[in-house]
Amino acid sequence: MALGAITAGAHAQSNVALYGIVDAGVVAERGGAAGNLTKVTSGVGSVSRLGLKGNEDLGGGLSALFVLESGFKVDSGESDVAGALFNRQAFVGLSSRDAGTLTLGRQKTTLYKALAEVGDPFGLGYAGSAKNLFPIGGSNTRTSNTIAYATPQVAGWSGEATYSLGEQPGNQAAGRQYGAAVAYQNGDLNTRLVYNSRNSDNALPGTAPASHDLGRNVLLVANYDFHVVKAFFAYGQDKGYNSAVLPVANAYGDATPPKPTTDSRDLLIGASIPVGARGTVMTSYLHKDDRQWRQDASQYAVGYSYAWSRRTSTYAAYARINNRNGAGYTVGNDGEAGSGNAAFNLGVRHSF
């Protein structure tokens, strides 16, 4: 009983919470080089995760905060990144009611958050994920060694900036990445403009030095809630080395593999439609305009989610990609890049 009192007191003082998502589904992929594939997999709508988060009131509108979050696979029980404990997020910082929030550690990029939170009706999950064509992968998703600052919201306006150190001796620019976002939210309107810069140079001892031009992404996202339908829009410009890395190197086993573009445009037009008190239909059209190799692609997607409660939902989704001129894009979901040009999902998601 004494131990229980001590534990309860510690939790009340530090305000630490355990949270997570458990998501699993049946995925049927079609059109890949190795043939059709049907599997039970994890993280279809949202990557399964387990996390700890907490804050402490320091007085005067100032508080300390932290987040530690790990991804795992429901279908096998494994970590989704071998050898990494808190691979999704791991940061600590200070938050001021008047001055904003400063955090340090492994964190999401402004590019990723804009598309997930504002621009994509699928929230970067299910078969319709905008990650299938938009360059949201690798270090464009999360970065380690990151300093992030977010302003308070003033009259609907807010801003955010991140700076990720490459930490390569003798070359401060190598491996560096930074981003910035300006957001405006007022009533039913939500918009965000993002800039992302990625340095892919390599100056690590014992490895061959490599020098490249910067990879740069500019992304404008918006949604507007008409209440009978919520409309979504995203438009991106990608230029430079590693600005638009292919999710799968050669998914269709082509004799001449597709080439990652260093000059492309990305478009999304989508909607989410409430159906009754608990259902939501999601739909989107995506287009990749490759101005370097002309390896364009378009994706059509539709999905349905039914909320049995505030925490539990079931879902179904379908998407198909039309690749042109040897393009090699695949239909994936939140946790996987996929193997072919079409996929169907059926699953269940529970959050706690």
Protein Blocks (a to p, Z undefined) as FASTA:
>chain_A
ZZmmmmmmmmmmnopacdddddddddddehianopaddddehklpccdddddddddebjh
iacdddddddddfknopafbghiablmbccdddddfknopcdedddddfklmmmmmmmpm
nlopajklmklmmccehjllbcchiacdddddeehiacddddddfkighiakgopacddd
ddddehjbccddddddddfbdfbehiacddddddddddddddddehlaccdddddddede
hklccfbfblnopabacdddfbdcdddddddddehjkbccdddddddddfknopacdddd
ddddddfbfkbccdddddddddeehiacdcddfkbgbjbfbdcdddddddZZ
